[in-house]
Amino acid sequence: MQQNGHASLISALEDFAWPNKAAAELARGAHIVPYEKRSAIFHAGETADLVYILLSGEVKLQFDADDGSNLLVSIARGGQMLGVFAPGAGPISGARPEQLFTAHALSRCKVAIIPTARAAQALFHLPAEQLVRVMERSREQWTSLCCRLLSFMTMNVRQRLTHAIAEIAESFGVADARGRMITLRLSHEDLAALVGASRPMVSKHLKELASDGMLTKQQGRYVVMLAQSGEVADESSANGEANGQGAHIRKQFGLDERLGRVVQKTPRGPDRPRTAEHGRAEIKAPVRLV
């Protein structure tokens, strides 16, 4: 199990432009922590002294407003970095970077945790060209997330809901005879939390989308319906079935394609969810990957 997590982490780090040797070295000292559905991985405002990389499952990143409301920033899936990566901060610089968003597990998941200081040390030993590639890749992800959040803040509830559904269908959907079936089991409460709205408001808009023939639900899973037309077939054949359907879903929902693409604390017991505090506690104990 740990060996599988080790291999997944190396692959994820390579996707972030880390060279294989450096990725393997970082992975050897990483801690693989499981989280139960709905448990907190970290909260906005926490010191960003750990690097979180999602290995499996789905995680919701949300922005917590001062008035107590929150807004979906992204739904992350395996291979994505979850938190702020600020390798230049530390005692010397005097900076104390904080997590900008809160991360909650949408399903059972595994997260690799690496101390930021250790990642910074590994960066120091990279050739300049490789260092620039790693930092540029990290910058691209955070620019996309921040742009997406700003765009979401200009939308009304229906627009946020349709955009979130379209993104989830594109990232977590599978081809279906009627369109794309979302593999995640999402309740009205889940969708309300994802878009920062009340459950009755979300239920109202879901009913309208179903009446408009754009959405249906089967055995607990939503299906985003696609109009059967030559245009859909052309898009699917030109871009690949999944990408073609995704483009058509965004167009069908009237979404702006320029938007960035995405995604309770309880006492610990044998069946209790892990929280950010549990992850931090485990990071202090040495863990060997074998």
C-alpha positions in Angstrom: 0.0 0.0 0.0 2.8 2.4 1.0 4.7 1.4 -2.1 1.8 2.3 -4.3 1.5 5.7 -2.6 5.3 6.2 -3.1 5.0 5.5 -6.9 1.9 7.8 -7.2 3.7 10.6 -5.4 6.7 10.3 -7.7 4.4 10.5 -10.7 2.6 13.6 -9.3 5.9 15.4 -8.5 7.1 14.7 -12.1 3.9 16.2 -13.4 4.9 19.3 -11.4 8.2 19.3 -13.4 10.4 17.8 -10.7 13.1 15.6 -12.2 12.8 11.9 -11.4 15.8 11.6 -9.0 14.7 14.6 -6.9 11.0 13.4 -7.0 12.1 9.9 -5.7 14.2 11.5 -2.9 11.3 13.7 -1.8 8.8 10.8 -1.9 11.0 8.7 0.3 10.6 11.1 3.2 6.9 11.8 2.6 4.1 10.8 4.9 1.0 9.2 3.4 -2.0 10.1 5.5 -5.6 8.7 4.8 -8.6 10.9 5.4 -12.2 10.0 5.7 -15.0 11.6 3.7 -15.9 15.1 4.9 -12.9 15.4 7.2 -10.7 18.5 7.2 -7.2 18.3 5.7 -6.2 21.9 6.5 -7.9 25.2 7.2 -7.5 28.7 5.8 -5.2 30.7 8.0 -3.0 27.7 9.0 0.8 28.2 8.5 1.7 26.9 5.1 4.7 24.9 6.3 3.6 21.6 4.7 3.1 20.6 1.1 -0.1 18.5 0.5 -0.3 16.4 -2.7 -3.5 14.4 -3.3 -2.8 10.8 -4.3 -6.3 9.4 -4.5 -9.9 10.5 -3.9 -11.4 13.9 -4.3 -10.9 17.0 -2.2 -12.9 20.3 -2.1 -11.0 23.6 -1.8 -13.1 26.4 -0.6 -12.7 30.1 0.2 -14.0 31.0 3.7 -15.5 34.6 3.8 -15.5 36.8 6.9 -19.3 36.5 7.2 -19.1 32.7 7.6 -20.1 31.8 4.1 -17.8 29.8 1.8 -17.3 29.4 -1.9 -16.0 26.5 -4.0 -12.6 27.2 -5.5 -11.9 23.8 -7.0 -12.5 20.0 -6.7 -9.1 18.4 -6.8 -8.3 14.8 -7.8 -5.3 12.5 -7.6 -2.0 14.1 -8.6 -2.9 17.7 -7.7 -1.2 19.9 -5.1 -3.7 21.1 -2.5 -2.1 23.9 -0.4 0.1 26.9 -0.8 3.7 26.1 -1.8 6.0 28.9 -0.5 9.5 27.5 -0.5 11.1 31.0 -0.2 9.5 31.7 3.2 11.0 30.8 6.5 13.0 32.2 9.4 15.5 33.9 7.2 13.0 35.8 5.1 10.8 36.5 8.1 7.7 35.6 6.1 4.9 33.4 7.5 2.8 32.2 4.6 -0.7 30.9 5.4 -3.1 28.6 3.6 -5.5 30.6 1.5 -8.3 28.0 1.3 -9.8 25.2 3.4 -9.5 21.7 2.1 -12.2 19.0 2.9 -12.3 15.4 1.7 -15.2 14.8 -0.6 -14.5 11.0 -0.5 -12.0 8.7 1.3 -8.6 9.9 0.1 -4.9 9.7 0.6 -2.7 12.7 0.9 1.1 12.9 0.7 2.5 15.4 3.2 6.0 16.9 2.8 7.5 19.6 5.0 8.0 22.7 2.9 11.5 23.2 4.3 12.5 19.8 2.9 11.0 20.6 -0.5 12.8 24.0 -0.5 16.1 22.3 0.3 15.5 19.9 -2.7 14.8 22.9 -4.9 18.1 24.5 -3.9 20.0 21.6 -5.4 18.2 21.7 -8.8 19.8 23.3 -11.8 18.4 26.8 -12.5 16.4 25.7 -15.6 14.7 22.9 -13.7 14.0 25.1 -10.7 12.3 27.6 -12.9 10.1 24.9 -14.4 9.0 23.7 -11.0 8.1 27.1 -9.8 6.4 28.1 -13.0 4.2 24.9 -12.8 3.2 25.8 -9.3 2.4 29.4 -10.3 0.2 28.3 -13.1 -2.0 26.2 -10.8 -2.5 29.0 -8.3 -3.1 31.6 -10.9 -5.8 29.4 -12.4 -7.4 28.8 -9.0 -7.4 32.5 -8.1 -8.9 33.5 -11.5 -11.6 30.9 -11.1 -12.5 32.2 -7.7 -12.7 35.8 -8.9 -15.0 34.7 -11.8 -17.2 32.7 -9.4 -17.7 35.7 -7.2 -19.3 37.6 -10.1 -21.9 34.8 -10.8 -25.3 34.3 -9.4 -26.3 31.0 -7.8 -27.6 29.4 -11.0 -24.5 30.3 -12.9 -22.2 28.9 -10.1 -24.3 25.8 -9.9 -24.3 25.1 -13.7 -20.6 25.9 -13.9 -19.7 23.6 -11.0 -21.8 20.8 -12.5 -20.2 21.2 -15.9 -16.7 21.1 -14.4 -17.4 18.1 -12.3 -19.0 16.3 -15.3 -15.9 17.0 -17.4 -13.4 16.0 -14.7 -15.2 13.2 -12.9 -17.8 12.1 -15.5 -17.9 9.0 -17.7 -19.5 8.7 -21.1 -23.2 7.8 -21.0 -25.7 7.3 -23.9 -27.5 10.5 -22.8 -24.4 12.6 -22.0 -21.9 12.3 -19.1 -22.6 10.6 -15.8 -20.9 12.1 -12.8 -19.3 9.3 -10.8 -19.3 11.2 -7.5 -22.5 10.8 -5.4 -23.6 14.3 -4.7 -26.6 15.3 -2.6 -28.4 18.6 -2.7 -26.5 19.5 0.5 -23.2 18.7 -1.2 -23.9 20.9 -4.2 -25.2 23.7 -1.9 -21.9 23.6 0.0 -19.9 23.5 -3.3 -21.5 26.7 -4.6 -22.0 28.6 -1.4 -25.8 28.7 -1.5 -28.7 27.4 0.6 -30.1 23.9 0.0 -33.6 25.1 -1.0 -32.1 27.5 -3.5 -29.9 24.8 -5.1 -32.9 22.3 -5.1 -35.0 24.9 -6.9 -32.3 25.4 -9.7 -31.7 21.6 -10.0 -35.4 21.1 -10.6 -35.4 23.8 -13.3 -32.3 22.2 -15.0 -34.1 18.9 -14.9 -37.3 20.5 -16.4 -35.1 22.1 -19.1 -33.8 18.6 -20.0 -30.2 19.5 -19.1 -29.8 17.3 -16.0 -31.3 14.0 -14.6 -30.5 11.7 -11.7 -30.2 7.9 -11.8 -29.4 5.7 -8.9 -27.9 8.5 -6.9 -25.7 9.9 -9.7 -26.3 12.9 -11.9 -26.3 12.7 -15.7 -25.6 15.9 -17.6 -27.7 15.5 -20.7 -26.4 16.4 -24.2 -28.5 17.5 -27.1 -28.1 14.8 -29.8 -26.9 16.8 -32.8 -24.3 16.6 -35.5 -22.4 19.4 -33.6 -21.9 17.2 -30.6 -20.6 14.4 -32.8 -18.2 16.7 -34.6 -16.8 18.1 -31.4 -16.4 14.6 -29.9 -14.6 13.2 -33.0 -12.4 16.3 -33.3 -11.3 16.6 -29.7 -11.8 13.1 -28.3 -15.1 11.9 -26.8 -14.5 13.3 -23.3 -13.1 16.6 -24.3 -15.7 17.1 -27.0 -18.6 16.4 -24.6 -17.0 18.7 -22.0 -16.8 21.5 -24.6 -20.4 21.0 -25.5 -21.6 20.9 -21.9 -19.9 24.2 -21.2 -21.5 25.7 -24.4 -24.9 24.2 -23.6 -24.9 25.7 -20.1 -23.8 29.0 -21.5 -20.5 29.0 -19.6 -17.4 31.1 -20.4 -14.7 28.7 -21.5 -12.0 31.2 -20.4 -12.7 30.3 -16.8 -10.0 28.2 -15.1 -10.8 24.5 -15.2 -11.2 22.6 -12.1 -13.0 20.8 -8.7 -16.1 18.4 10.9 -13.7 18.0 13.2 -14.6 15.0 15.4 -12.7 13.2 18.2 -10.4 10.6 16.7 -11.5 7.0 17.2 -11.2 3.8 15.1 -13.9 5.0 12.7 -13.5 8.8 13.2 -12.4 11.0 10.3 -8.9 12.3 10.4 -8.4 16.1 10.6 -5.7 18.5 9.8 -4.4 18.2 13.4 -4.1 14.5 13.1 -2.1 14.9 9.9 0.2 17.3 11.6 0.6 15.0 14.6 1.5 12.1 12.3 4.0 14.1 10.4 6.1 14.5 13.5 6.6 10.8 13.8 9.0 9.1 11.4 7.3 7.0 8.7 9.2 4.7 6.4 7.9 3.9 2.9 8.8 0.3 2.0 
